[in-house]
């Protein structure tokens, strides 16, 4: 994921309060797709740290469709704040 200028993002899980759960984070580059299994992982798990570094990087554009619920779940469950998303 290093060196990418644009990524696509999709989350799978339950994003409706009161039950927030993220099972998979899917990140795609123009050439590859990565599926990160974060279900039940704490915020300090290596896979979550990788996701956090990628999704919070302001130099990388993230393309997301209707990310209100996804953004809320990322923040409340994993402490991730999306930056530079469209």
N, C-alpha and C positions, 0 to 999 in steps of 0.2 A: 504493500500500500504506500510505501514511502515514495515520494516523488510524483505522486498523482496530483493533477490539478482539478479534476472533477470526479465525483463519485455518485452513484445512485444508492439510495438507502431504503430498506423496508424492514419492518419488525413483524414478528409473529408472536402472538400471545393473547392475553386478555387485557384490554385497555379500558375497561369500564369500572369506575369506582363502585363499590368499595374494594373490588378484587382486581388489583393490578398485578399482572404477571407478564414477564417477557421470557419467551423460550428461545427464540432465535433472532439474531441480528444479521441481516443479509446486506452485504456491501459489494457493489459491482464497480469495476473500472471498465474502460472501453474494451479491455481484452480478457478480463477474468471476473469470476464471481466468488465471493468468500461467504461462507455461512458459519457464524460464530454461535456456538451453543452456550448460552448464558443462564439457562434455567437453573435456579437455585444457587447460583454462584454469588459470593459476596463481592462488594465493590473493589476489594483488593486482589481478586483473582487475576492471574495473568491475562486471560482472555478479555476480561472487563477492562483492564488497564489499556490493552491494545485498542479496544473500541473507544474508550474515553479519549485517548491521544488522537485518534483519527477523527472522531466526530467533533471534538472541540478545537481542532486546528483551523484557525481563521483564514489560512492561505489556501485551503481546499474548498471548492464549491461542492455542496451536497444537494442533489436533486431528490426531493421527497414529495409524494402526493399526500396532501391533507395530513400534515404531521402534528396536529394539535394533541391528539391522544398519545401518539408515539413520544412526542417531546415531554409530555407530562409524566408518562411512565418511566422514560429514561432518567428524568430528574429524581423522581421519588424513589425509584428502586435501586438505581445504580450511581446516582450523583453525577450524571452526565448532562451537560448543557450543550445543546446544538449551537454551532456557530456557522455563519455563512451558508445558510440553507435557503433553497428556493422551491 
